[in-house]
Amino acid sequence: MPNRPQPPEPPQQPEPPLWEQWAAGTAQPDDGALRDGERLQKVLAQTGYGSRRVCEELITAGRVTVNGTVAILGARIDPEIDLVEVDGRPVPVRAGLVYYLLNKPTGVVSTAKDTHGRPTVVDFVPEEPRVYPVGRLDAETEGLLILTNDGELTNRLTHPKFGVEKEYLANVEPAPVSPRALRTLRDGVELDDGLTAPARVSQPEPGLLRITIHEGRNRQVRRMCDAVGHHVIRLVRVRIGPLSDRRLAPGEWRPLDAAEVRQLINATPSEVISPDVPKRGDLKARSSRPG
Ligand code: URA
């Protein structure tokens, strides 16, 4: 075969100097830097796990894994890609994750957009980066709500299998609530979506209930109270897992600090326990138990 004439090679452009590439936004990251990543103990320390020394000890003790493999001291990671876990719980090492605690006022909906034009919880916090509420409070319910762009933590805080406690104060009518009704609330109430799990319930004042649940079904507290003949006239969430804040006024928000985020993660078990959710018909058997 005769050699076909080849098109002439385009003239080679010399590569512009690196500083010009950075200015034009065309610079490629150095492969070596990417491969090397950041030191694991430094990244851990930045997320609030304690000093670098403490984080080194965690690594040496074999409590830290990267992508499921026990990490060794000196390991480097890419926080944008690698999954870091301590004692089996994910650590939010990715840059750009934000966590806010809002005291939701009444009349505000817990969605990103409301079809009826009502204010939403995201209207209260910075627009960027975009965050989502962790679970929901009814429009009429007040109190603590977390907003974040950390999907993993959202899942752990809302999934019933992790059983994170939520505590509410409920003003109910008529007052007071009888010891029998309190016992029913504690043992489990038959609702149209099944029996509720055991709850902690006390009555610090006549008609004021302190209720701690870990299921998070739709309008659960209101429906539980209705089921024992008491209507909720005011409902406030005062605690999410380890997190409470009496100084945050309705409508106010603040960022969570690294230690608070870590406490929240620690409130979700690393070994998933099966939820203590009784089935329909279990009530009789359980209510005969002491306590
Ligand atoms: N239970 C309710 O009834 N409403 C809420 O908003 C939260 C828990």
Residues whose N, C-alpha, C, O or C-beta is under 5 A from the ligand:
A	BS01	URA	R136 L137 D138 T141 R219 Q220 V221 R222 R223
